[in-house]
Amino acid sequence: MKIRTFIIGLFCLLSTSAEGQESLERHWKPGMEKMRVISYNIFNGFDWGKDGDRRERFIHWMKEKDPEVLAMQELCGFTQESLSQLAKQWGHPYAVIVKENGYPVGISSKRPIELKNKIVEGCGHGLLHVETYGYDFLVTHLNPGDTNKRREEAEFIIDYIRKHKLDNFLLMGDMNAHSPIDAEYMESNATELLMKYGGTNSTNLINGKFDYSIISRFLSFPMIDVCRPYVSPDKRTTFPTPILMYQSRHKKVRAKCEERIDFILTPLKVADKVVDAFIWNEGATDYLSDHYPIGVDLVMESPSTTNTSSAGASKKSFADQWQFVGTAIEENGYHVWGSSPIEGRDGKIHLFSTRWQTSASFDPGWRSASEIAHYVSDTPEGPFRFVGVVLAGTGKDTWDKYGIHNPAIHQVGDQYVLLYISNNNYRQPPHPANQKIGMLIADNLNGPWKKVGQDGCILSPSSNPAHWTYKASNGVVNPALLQHPNGGFLLYFKSHNAQMGVAFADNVEGPYVMYPTPVTKNKQAIEDGYAFVYQNQICLLTTDNHGILKKGGGILWRSDDGLNFDQYEPGFNLFEEYVGKRQLRNARQIYGSMPKFERPQVLMQQGKPGYLYVPSGANKEGNSGTAVYVLKFKE
């Protein structure tokens, strides 16, 4: 470690106690900011979610310590969604869990998280690799019962770091192993611990002695034990706390079996940025878990003073790369909704949008009186002019009698296909079960348009009682078509419990066969998916109306195979985050409870997102009809 860091650490040891370190105020240099990182084994996920009192005290303590990044072990009973909801309570809008069974590890952050890898085999309770704040974070929980397995897991992690050439990382978690740095203290003080481990026959020991080889292997890589310079040997223990009933509540008695098995390890270049380290092992944390939390404070350049590729800067989320341009379509006397863009052979940008007269009211007007209208502009940013009506409800005894909605335009070969939804009884409850998906086809964007098959309907809820869409309360809606790079077509849709599903076809006109299960695992409603290929993954851009990540924002779901969308990040932000609250001071809320974007549709340009078209229930200018807005993508 460089001399500067060593001197800072020596000063801490001589002038402060472990509890005094926490209150030490440092004066950060101009252009620098602090990042606090905490690692915490939370003890069986607050008893698999049943210990609400401990959970609330944990949230209170975490708010008080206010880390930028929090690594967690033993997230028992947690899912991606429930972890995301919990993390928001201590101010972290971003979170990732390695798996949803057993004893998962996870991480949360104040800034966007980029998932790098989830490894659940060969590495204890998992290895989670993410990037946030410009650093690689590796969170793990090594085998608790066998030192030989822990040694194999340590080698696996070292090989992973070497293979991926990581040199700007923090490796942290419950290692269930001892450090040679603590050997003198362990041999002199933890006199009852050897008996606890079971003596010479214990798989947790080597010939009845403490095994220091696992942490030694990490240190020899080399990695730096960043707690060492800042926490004195007698204050370094992280396990057990008096929450375990068989442990004495008296610190001196408990000291005979105390040990340090939780670590934060870094390469030298990261350790050199550490200015404080903590093990909070008394007081409020005595009864939050069976482990004590550990943490470090680092200083780094503020993102505003450094290039975004530097270690101190965080990578922007997908949502942060949209820039508000203005209004794409606003038509007097009409509500205008979802607008699907395409660049025509004429070089112009064509929008196919839903509209209905404001005299019909917003709801049930969208499902009773809406029609698809065609608009065109010389540029993606508008202004767009009305061309004509493409399709309206038949008004007859057909599946598409009312409410032509959710247009989605695509070019397939030399033809164009236009998907939509409709229903035959708008008087059913909102989002009625009789909604189905239809398709039009044409050789020219100006028409004429023809319904495919006999009546245009290409997808209905399944008639198989075992299928997840059977008698779905909202039918099948929100069509999102993707021409797979390897051939065939994927038709994504929303159905039961507002989850997304997919149907397959060899030809664009069908027939489409539905996959037997949803492709998203959300427990809160999402909708309005748009499907596209981005960064070698199949993506779905949906709304987040109920707050999986941010209520009123959007979610970008990612999948490697198009069937399991287990990765997601913010897809777009709140209306006010792009334009500022002042720009919405005169906004008229026509639909919904807050200004937010819906029905996202993307104009792809040269294989990348170019522009985003989104309606809103809030009219920015205070007019009586809803409008469609356009945002530009800036990488």
C-alpha positions in Angstrom: 0.0 0.0 0.0 1.3 3.5 -0.8 2.7 5.6 2.0 -0.1 8.1 1.9 -2.8 5.4 2.6 -0.6 3.8 5.3 -0.2 7.1 7.2 -3.9 7.8 7.1 -4.6 4.3 8.5 -1.9 4.6 11.2 -3.4 7.9 12.2 -6.8 6.3 12.6 -5.5 3.5 14.7 -3.6 5.8 17.1 -6.2 8.5 17.4 -9.6 6.8 17.2 -11.4 3.7 18.5 -13.6 1.6 16.2 -16.7 3.5 17.3 -14.8 6.8 17.1 -13.9 6.2 13.5 -17.5 6.5 12.5 -17.8 10.1 13.7 -14.4 11.2 12.2 -15.2 14.0 9.8 -12.9 14.3 6.8 -12.6 17.2 4.5 -12.8 16.0 0.9 -10.7 17.7 -1.7 -12.5 19.9 -4.3 -13.8 17.9 -7.2 -13.8 14.7 -5.1 -16.6 12.7 -3.6 -16.9 10.0 -1.1 -18.3 6.5 -1.8 -19.3 4.4 1.2 -19.5 0.6 0.6 -21.0 -1.8 3.2 -21.1 -5.6 3.1 -23.6 -7.3 5.4 -24.8 -10.9 6.0 -28.4 -10.3 7.0 -29.0 -13.7 8.6 -31.6 -15.8 6.8 -33.2 -12.9 5.0 -34.8 -11.6 8.2 -36.0 -15.1 9.0 -37.2 -15.6 5.4 -39.2 -12.3 5.7 -41.0 -13.2 8.9 -39.0 -10.9 11.2 -40.5 -7.6 10.3 -39.2 -5.8 13.4 -35.6 -6.7 12.5 -36.2 -5.7 8.9 -37.4 -2.2 10.0 -34.5 -1.7 12.3 -32.1 -2.8 9.5 -33.7 -0.2 7.2 -33.3 2.5 9.8 -29.7 1.7 10.5 -28.9 1.6 6.7 -30.5 5.0 6.2 -28.3 6.3 9.0 -25.1 5.0 7.6 -26.2 6.0 4.0 -23.9 3.8 1.9 -23.6 4.4 -1.9 -23.3 0.6 -2.4 -24.6 -2.2 -0.2 -23.6 -5.9 -0.7 -25.7 -8.5 1.0 -25.5 -12.2 1.8 -28.3 -14.6 2.9 -31.1 -12.9 1.0 -33.2 -16.0 1.8 -36.8 -15.8 0.4 -36.0 -12.7 -1.7 -36.8 -12.3 -5.4 -35.4 -9.6 -7.7 -38.6 -7.7 -7.3 -38.8 -7.8 -3.5 -35.1 -6.9 -3.2 -35.6 -3.9 -5.4 -38.6 -2.8 -3.3 -36.6 -3.2 -0.1 -33.5 -1.3 -1.4 -35.6 1.7 -2.3 -36.4 2.1 1.4 -32.8 3.1 2.2 -32.5 5.2 -1.0 -31.1 2.7 -3.5 -33.2 2.6 -6.7 -31.1 -0.1 -8.2 -30.6 -3.7 -7.0 -29.6 -7.1 -8.3 -29.9 -10.6 -6.8 -27.8 -13.6 -8.0 -30.7 -16.1 -7.7 -34.1 -16.6 -6.1 -33.6 -19.7 -4.0 -31.3 -20.9 -1.2 -29.0 -18.3 0.3 -28.6 -15.7 -2.4 -26.2 -12.8 -2.5 -27.2 -9.4 -3.9 -26.2 -5.7 -4.2 -28.0 -2.4 -4.2 -26.7 1.1 -5.3 -27.7 4.7 -5.5 -26.5 4.7 -9.2 -27.3 2.4 -12.1 -26.0 -1.1 -11.9 -24.7 -3.0 -15.0 -25.0 -6.7 -14.5 -21.8 -8.5 -15.7 -22.4 -12.1 -14.5 -24.4 -14.3 -12.2 -22.6 -17.5 -11.2 -24.5 -20.0 -9.1 -22.5 -23.2 -9.6 -19.1 -23.9 -8.1 -19.0 -20.8 -5.9 -20.6 -21.4 -2.6 -23.9 -19.5 -2.4 -23.1 -17.6 -5.6 -20.8 -15.0 -7.2 -22.4 -11.8 -8.4 -20.4 -9.5 -10.7 -21.8 -6.0 -11.4 -20.4 -2.6 -12.2 -21.5 0.6 -10.6 -19.8 3.8 -9.7 -17.1 2.8 -12.3 -16.0 -0.2 -10.1 -16.4 -3.9 -10.5 -18.2 -5.4 -7.5 -17.8 -9.1 -6.8 -20.2 -10.3 -4.0 -19.9 -13.9 -2.7 -20.7 -16.2 0.2 -18.3 -19.1 0.5 -19.1 -22.6 1.7 -19.9 -22.6 5.5 -19.0 -26.2 6.3 -15.9 -27.4 4.4 -12.6 -25.7 4.2 -11.6 -27.8 1.1 -14.6 -26.6 -0.8 -13.9 -23.0 0.3 -10.4 -23.3 -1.1 -11.8 -24.5 -4.4 -14.2 -21.6 -4.5 -11.4 -19.1 -3.7 -9.4 -20.5 -6.7 -12.5 -20.2 -8.9 -12.9 -16.5 -8.0 -9.2 -15.8 -8.5 -9.3 -17.5 -11.9 -12.5 -15.5 -12.8 -10.7 -12.2 -11.8 -7.6 -13.2 -13.8 -9.6 -14.4 -16.9 -11.6 -11.1 -17.0 -8.6 -9.0 -16.3 -10.2 -7.2 -13.5 -8.0 -4.6 -11.7 -10.5 -2.1 -10.4 -12.7 -4.3 -8.2 -14.0 -4.9 -4.6 -14.4 -8.5 -3.6 -16.7 -8.8 -0.6 -18.9 -11.0 1.5 -19.0 -13.7 4.1 -15.9 -15.8 3.3 -16.4 -18.2 6.3 -12.6 -18.2 6.5 -9.9 -16.7 8.7 -7.1 -14.3 7.8 -3.4 -14.8 8.7 -3.5 -11.2 9.7 -5.8 -12.2 12.6 -3.8 -15.3 13.5 -2.2 -14.0 16.6 -5.4 -12.7 18.0 -7.3 -15.9 17.1 -4.8 -18.2 18.7 -4.6 -16.1 21.9 -8.3 -15.2 22.4 -10.7 -17.4 20.5 -10.0 -20.3 22.9 -13.5 -21.8 22.7 -13.8 -21.5 18.9 -11.8 -24.6 18.1 -14.2 -26.7 20.3 -17.1 -25.1 18.6 -15.8 -26.2 15.2 -15.5 -29.8 16.4 -11.8 -30.5 16.9 -9.6 -32.6 14.8 -12.3 -34.3 12.7 -13.9 -31.0 11.7 -14.1 -30.2 7.9 -13.9 -26.6 8.9 -10.4 -27.0 10.3 -7.0 -28.5 9.2 -5.9 -31.1 11.6 -7.8 -29.4 14.3 -6.3 -26.0 13.7 -7.6 -22.8 12.1 -7.2 -22.7 8.4 -5.7 -19.4 7.1 -5.0 -20.6 3.6 -8.2 -19.3 1.9 -7.7 -15.6 2.8 -4.0 -16.1 2.3 -4.7 -17.1 -1.2 -6.6 -13.9 -1.9 -3.9 -11.8 -0.2 -1.2 -13.4 -2.3 -3.0 -12.6 -5.6 -2.4 -9.9 -4.4 -5.4 -8.3 -2.8 -5.5 -5.9 0.1 -7.5 -6.4 3.3 -8.7 -2.8 3.5 -10.0 -3.1 7.0 -6.7 -3.9 8.5 -5.1 -0.4 8.7 -8.2 1.1 10.2 -9.5 -1.4 12.7 -7.4 -2.7 15.5 -7.1 -6.5 16.0 -9.3 -6.7 19.0 -12.1 -4.8 17.2 -12.1 -6.8 13.9 -14.5 -9.6 14.8 -17.6 -9.9 12.6 -19.3 -13.0 14.1 -21.2 -14.0 16.2 -23.6 -11.3 17.6 -25.7 -11.9 20.7 -28.8 -12.3 18.5 -27.8 -16.0 18.5 -29.5 -17.4 21.6 -26.6 -19.8 22.5 -24.2 -16.8 22.6 -23.6 -14.8 25.7 -24.8 -11.2 25.7 -21.7 -10.3 27.6 -18.9 -9.1 25.2 -16.0 -10.5 27.3 -17.6 -14.0 27.4 -18.5 -13.9 23.7 -14.9 -12.9 22.8 -13.7 -16.4 23.4 -15.5 -17.6 20.3 -15.5 -14.4 18.2 -14.0 -14.5 14.7 -13.6 -12.3 11.6 -15.1 -14.1 8.6 -16.4 -11.1 6.6 -14.0 -9.3 4.3 -13.7 -6.5 1.7 -10.6 -7.2 -0.5 -9.3 -5.0 -3.3 -6.3 -4.6 -5.6 -3.8 -2.0 -4.6 -5.1 0.7 -7.0 -8.5 0.6 -5.2 -7.1 0.3 -1.7 -5.1 3.4 -2.3 -8.5 5.3 -2.5 -9.7 4.0 0.8 -9.7 6.6 3.6 -11.6 4.8 6.3 -12.8 1.3 7.2 -15.3 0.1 9.7 -16.6 -3.0 11.5 -19.7 -1.9 13.4 -19.6 -4.6 16.0 -21.5 -3.3 19.0 -24.6 -1.2 19.8 -27.5 -1.2 17.3 -26.0 -4.0 15.2 -26.0 -6.5 18.1 -29.5 -7.5 17.2 -29.8 -6.9 13.4 -28.1 -10.1 12.3 -25.8 -12.9 13.5 -23.0 -11.1 11.6 -21.7 -7.6 12.0 -21.5 -5.3 9.0 -18.2 -4.1 7.5 -17.6 -1.0 5.4 -15.1 1.2 3.7 -15.1 4.8 2.6 -13.3 5.7 -0.6 -12.6 9.0 -2.3 -12.9 9.4 -6.0 -13.2 12.1 -8.6 -16.7 13.5 -9.0 -18.3 12.5 -12.3 -18.7 16.2 -13.2 -14.9 16.6 -13.1 -13.8 13.5 -14.9 -14.3 11.6 -18.1 -17.1 9.0 -17.9 -14.7 6.3 -18.8 -12.6 6.9 -15.6 -12.9 4.7 -12.5 -14.7 7.4 -10.6 -17.6 7.9 -13.0 -20.7 5.7 -13.3 -22.0 4.3 -16.5 -25.3 5.9 -17.6 -28.4 3.7 -17.5 -30.4 3.2 -20.7 -33.0 5.7 -19.2 -30.4 8.4 -18.7 -29.5 8.4 -22.4 -32.8 9.8 -23.6 -33.0 13.5 -24.2 -36.4 15.3 -24.4 -37.0 16.9 -27.8 -40.6 18.1 -27.8 -44.1 17.3 -28.9 -44.4 14.9 -31.9 -48.2 14.9 -32.3 -50.9 17.1 -30.7 -54.2 17.3 -32.5 -57.0 19.7 -31.6 -60.2 17.8 -30.5 -58.4 14.5 -30.2 -56.7 12.3 -27.6 -53.5 10.9 -29.3 -51.9 7.8 -27.8 -49.3 5.2 -28.7 -47.3 6.2 -31.8 -45.3 3.6 -33.7 -42.5 5.0 -35.9 -40.9 3.7 -39.1 -38.7 5.3 -41.8 -40.3 4.8 -45.2 -38.8 4.3 -48.6 -39.4 8.0 -49.2 -36.9 8.8 -46.4 -39.6 10.3 -44.3 -40.7 9.3 -40.8 -44.2 7.8 -40.6 -46.1 7.5 -37.3 -49.1 5.2 -36.8 -50.9 6.4 -33.8 -54.1 5.8 -31.9 -56.5 8.7 -31.7 -60.1 9.4 -30.6 -62.2 12.5 -30.1 -62.0 14.2 -26.7 -65.8 14.3 -26.7 -65.7 10.5 -26.1 -63.7 11.1 -22.9 -60.4 9.3 -22.3 -61.8 6.2 -20.7 -63.8 4.4 -22.1 -63.0 6.3 -25.3 -59.7 4.4 -25.8 -61.5 1.1 -25.9 -64.7 2.3 -27.6 -63.9 5.0 -30.2 -60.1 4.8 -30.9 -58.8 4.5 -34.5 -55.4 4.2 -36.1 -54.2 7.4 -37.9 -51.2 7.9 -40.1 -48.9 10.9 -39.7 -45.7 11.8 -41.5 -42.7 14.1 -41.1 -39.5 14.9 -42.9 -37.5 14.3 -39.7 -37.8 12.1 -36.6 -38.3 15.2 -34.5 -41.3 16.5 -36.4 -43.5 18.4 -37.0 -45.8 15.5 -38.0 -48.9 16.1 -40.2 -52.0 14.0 -40.4 -52.3 11.8 -43.5 -55.4 9.8 -42.9 -57.2 7.1 -40.9 -55.9 3.6 -41.5 -58.4 1.5 -39.5 -61.4 2.0 -37.2 -63.7 -0.5 -35.4 -66.2 -2.3 -37.7 -69.2 -1.4 -35.6 -70.5 -4.9 -36.5 -70.6 -8.2 -34.8 -66.9 -9.0 -35.2 -64.0 -9.4 -32.8 -62.8 -5.9 -33.7 -66.0 -4.0 -33.4 -64.6 -1.3 -31.1 -61.4 0.4 -29.9 -58.6 -0.1 -32.5 -55.6 0.5 -30.3 -51.9 -0.3 -29.7 -50.6 0.1 -33.3 -47.1 -1.4 -34.0 -45.6 -0.9 -37.5 -42.8 -3.0 -39.1 -41.2 -3.7 -42.4 -40.9 -7.3 -43.4 -39.1 -7.8 -46.7 -40.9 -5.6 -49.2 -44.1 -5.3 -47.2 -45.3 -3.5 -44.2 -47.3 -5.1 -41.3 -49.3 -3.1 -38.8 -50.4 -4.8 -35.6 -53.2 -3.6 -33.4 -55.7 -4.7 -30.6 -59.4 -4.5 -30.5 -62.5 -5.8 -28.6 -66.1 -6.5 -29.3 -67.6 -5.1 -26.0 -66.1 -2.0 -24.5 -68.6 -2.0 -21.7 -66.7 -4.8 -19.9 -64.4 -3.6 -17.1 -61.3 -1.6 -18.1 -58.7 -3.7 -20.0 -61.4 -6.2 -20.9 -60.9 -10.0 -21.3 -62.2 -9.9 -24.9 -59.1 -8.0 -26.3 -57.2 -9.7 -29.1 -54.4 -8.9 -31.5 -54.9 -8.3 -35.2 -52.6 -7.6 -38.2 -52.9 -5.5 -41.4 -50.5 -5.9 -44.4 -49.6 -3.5 -47.3 -47.0 -3.0 -50.0 -46.9 0.7 -49.2 -47.1 2.8 -46.1 -49.9 4.8 -47.7 -51.9 1.6 -48.2 -54.1 0.0 -49.2 -54.1 -2.1 -46.0 -55.6 -5.6 -45.9 -56.4 -7.7 -42.9 -54.5 -11.0 -42.8 -56.4 -14.2 -42.9 -60.2 -14.1 -42.7 -60.7 -11.3 -40.2 -57.2 -10.0 -39.3 -57.1 -11.7 -35.9 -53.7 -13.5 -35.3 -53.7 -14.0 -31.5 -56.3 -14.8 -28.9 -56.2 -16.1 -25.3 -55.6 -19.8 -25.2 -58.6 -22.2 -25.0 -56.4 -24.6 -23.0 -57.3 -24.4 -19.3 -53.7 -25.2 -18.4 -52.3 -22.3 -20.3 -51.4 -19.1 -18.5 -53.5 -16.9 -20.8 -56.7 -19.0 -20.5 -59.6 -16.7 -19.6 -57.0 -13.9 -18.9 -58.8 -10.9 -17.5 -57.2 -8.6 -20.0 -57.0 -10.9 -23.0 -53.9 -10.6 -25.1 -52.7 -7.1 -25.8 -49.7 -4.8 -26.3 -48.3 -6.5 -29.4 -44.5 -6.2 -30.0 -43.2 -8.0 -33.1 -39.6 -9.0 -33.5 -38.0 -10.6 -36.6 -35.5 -12.9 -35.1 -31.9 -12.5 -36.6 -31.9 -16.3 -37.1 -35.3 -16.4 -38.8 -38.9 -16.6 -37.8 -41.0 -14.1 -35.8 -41.5 -13.5 -32.1 -44.7 -11.8 -31.1 -44.5 -10.5 -27.5 -47.7 -9.6 -25.7 -49.2 -8.8 -22.3 -51.7 -11.1 -20.7 -52.7 -12.5 -17.3 -51.3 -10.7 -14.2 -49.8 -8.1 -16.6 -46.9 -10.3 -17.5 -45.3 -10.5 -20.9 -45.6 -13.6 -23.0 -44.4 -14.6 -26.5 -45.8 -16.5 -29.5 -43.8 -17.9 -32.4 -44.4 -18.2 -36.2 -42.3 -19.1 -39.2 -44.2 -16.6 -41.3 -45.2 -13.1 -40.3 -48.9 -13.7 -40.9 -48.8 -16.8 -38.7 -50.0 -19.1 -37.4 -48.6 -18.1 -34.0 -48.0 -20.6 -31.3 -47.8 -19.3 -27.7 -45.0 -20.2 -25.3 -46.5 -22.0 -22.3 -45.2 -19.6 -19.6 -44.7 -15.8 -19.3 -41.2 -14.5 -20.2 -41.1 -11.9 -17.4 -41.5 -12.7 -13.7 -42.9 -9.4 -12.5 -45.4 -9.5 -9.7 -46.4 -5.8 -10.3 -48.0 -4.8 -13.5 -46.0 -3.8 -16.6 -47.3 -3.1 -20.1 -46.7 -1.6 -23.5 -43.6 -3.7 -24.4 -41.5 -2.7 -27.5 -39.2 -5.5 -28.7 -35.8 -5.0 -30.3 -32.3 -6.3 -30.5 -29.6 -4.2 -28.7 -26.1 -5.1 -27.6 -26.5 -8.7 -28.8 -29.6 -9.2 -26.5 -33.3 -9.3 -27.1 -34.8 -6.4 -25.2 -38.3 -5.3 -24.1 -39.0 -1.7 -23.2 -42.0 -1.5 -21.0 -43.7 0.9 -18.6 -43.1 0.7 -14.8 -46.4 2.2 -13.7 -46.4 0.5 -10.3 -42.8 1.0 -9.2 -40.7 -2.2 -9.8 -37.8 0.2 -10.2 -39.4 3.6 -10.3 -43.2 4.3 -10.4 -44.0 6.2 -13.5 -40.8 5.3 -15.3 -39.9 2.5 -17.7 -38.0 -0.7 -17.6 -35.5 -2.2 -20.2 -35.8 -6.0 -19.9 -32.9 -8.0 -21.4 -32.7 -11.6 -22.4 -30.0 -13.8 -24.1 -32.6 -16.2 -25.5 -35.8 -14.1 -25.8 -37.6 -16.4 -23.3 -36.1 -15.4 -20.0 -36.0 -11.7 -19.3 -34.1 -11.9 -16.0 -32.0 -8.8 -16.4 -33.5 -5.3 -16.3 -32.6 -1.7 -15.7 -34.4 1.7 -16.0 -35.7 2.1 -19.5 -36.9 5.7 -19.3 -37.3 8.2 -16.5 -40.2 10.3 -15.2 -41.5 13.1 -17.4 -40.2 15.8 -15.0 -36.7 14.3 -14.9 -36.3 15.2 -18.6 -38.0 18.6 -18.7 -37.9 19.8 -15.1 -40.8 20.5 -12.8 -41.0 24.1 -14.0 -41.8 23.0 -17.6 -44.8 21.0 -16.2 -46.2 23.8 -14.0 -49.1 24.4 -16.4 -49.6 20.7 -17.4 -53.1 19.3 -17.4 -53.5 15.8 -15.9 -56.0 14.2 -18.2 -55.4 10.5 -17.4 -53.5 8.9 -14.5 -52.3 10.4 -11.3 -48.9 11.9 -12.3 -47.1 13.1 -15.5 -45.5 10.0 -16.9 -44.8 8.4 -20.3 -46.6 5.4 -21.6 -46.7 3.0 -24.6 -43.0 3.5 -25.5 -42.2 2.9 -29.2 -38.6 3.1 -30.6 -37.3 4.3 -34.0 -34.3 2.1 -34.6 -31.5 3.7 -36.7 -28.6 1.6 -38.0 -29.3 -1.1 -35.5 -29.5 1.2 -32.5 -32.2 3.1 -30.7 -32.6 6.5 -32.3 -35.8 8.1 -31.0 -38.5 7.3 -28.5 -42.1 8.2 -29.0 -44.3 8.2 -25.9 -47.7 9.5 -25.1 -48.6 10.9 -21.7 -51.8 11.3 -19.7 -50.5 14.8 -18.8 -50.6 17.5 -21.5 -47.5 19.6 -21.0 -49.1 22.7 -22.4 -52.3 22.4 -20.4 -54.5 21.5 -23.4 -57.6 19.3 -23.3 -56.3 16.3 -25.3 -53.4 14.0 -24.7 -50.3 14.3 -26.9 -47.3 12.2 -28.0 -43.7 13.3 -27.2 -40.4 12.5 -28.8 -37.0 11.9 -27.1 -33.6 11.4 -28.7 -31.1 8.7 -27.7 -27.6 9.8 -27.0 -25.0 7.2 -26.1 
